[in-house]
Amino acid sequence: MAIYTIIFDYRGGTYIRQVTAESEQSAFIAWSNVLKAGVVQGLGPKRLARLVKEVAENFADLNSPVPLTGLTNVWCASLSRSVSGLVHIVKTDVTL
């Protein structure tokens, strides 16, 4: 298990949260499951539900985190269908 820092750029705001997970993929899914409606400006209950569903259903296709060239333990994923946003995943700590 490791700590991952998730940086979510959405509608001009940047929202940061940390999750504990086995991999960057499971961190991305865990992050989507712990988001709360109203914490991210413009992300209400309906849009949040679509985001969670999009991450879970399309994970292997368009939402899979991609490693950033030249960096270690840093990935990026985009949300495009229901929620237009960019997600950065950084493996922050591996000592759990």
Secondary structure, 3 states (H helix, E strand, C coil): CEEEEEEEEECCEEEEEEEEECCHHHHHHHHHHHCCCCCCCCCCHHHHHHHHHHHHHCCCCCCCCEECCCCCCEEEEEECCCCCEEEEEEEEECCC
